[in-house]
Amino acid sequence: MTCHQGRASTVSVNQGFVDAGLDPVADLDTVSEEVGFSNIHYYPAAATQYGTVAMGGYEYEGKAYDAKFDHVEGVDSCVDCHNSHTLEVKVDTCTECHEGVTSADDLANIRMFGSLVDYNGNGDMEEGIMAEIQGLQDILYQTMQAYAVEVSGTPIVYDSHSYPYFFADVDGNGEMSEGDERFASWTPRLAKAAYNYQMSQKRPW
C-alpha cells in the first residue's frame, strides 16, 4: 500500500527519544529541548487499518493492540469501501448491514452490537462510535493541557490547521493567539500523547 500509510510510527517516535538521549520509559517526564513532536501525516487510514502490524498509533508497553482490521467478508481493501477516484464512501455497500444509513454522514452514528463499553465515560452507550472517539479526544487534550502546565511548565495549545500544530500558549487562554510559538517543552510522555492525539484528529476513519 503506497498511499495514506502515514510517515511515523511507534518505532520512529521511540527512536526520537533515544536520539535525544532519553529512555522512552524511564525518562517519561524529563523535559528536553531535543524531544520534538512527531507528525504521522494526514489521513493515515492504511496505518489505522493495519493496527499493530503497522504500529501507526503510538503503542504503549504492556498494552494489547489489534492487528489488521478485518471488516466483513468481501470488504478488505480501500476500494471495497471507497470510490477509487473520488474516495467517496460507497454508502450502498454499508446499507447491506447497517440499518438507518442513507448518507455518509449517517456512518458517524454506527455502533457495533459488541461495543458494550462506555469508552468516553459520559454514560451514553448508544451514541455512535465517532461520538465516543470525540469524547476521548476531549479527555486526552484536557489531560495534555493540564500535564503541560504541571510537568512541562509551559501551557500547550493545539491548532489542526497550523503547522507544527502544537504551540506554547503564551497568554494561557487555551486557544491559539497571535504570538503563540512552537511548543518546545516536550517530555516523552507528552510527545507520545500528542502523537496519538494528532493521529486521531487527522480523521483516518
Secondary structure, 3 states (H helix, E strand, C coil): CCCCCCCCCHHHHHHHHHHCCCCCCCCCCCCCCCCCCCCCCCCCHHHHHCHHHHCCCCCCCCCCCCCCCCCECCECCHHHHECCCCCCECHHHHCCCCCCCCCHHHHHHCCCCCCCCCCCCCCCCCCCHHHHHHHHHHHHHHHHHHHHHHHHCCCEEECCCCCCCEEECCCCCCCCCCCCCECCCCCHHHHHHHHHHHHHHCCCC
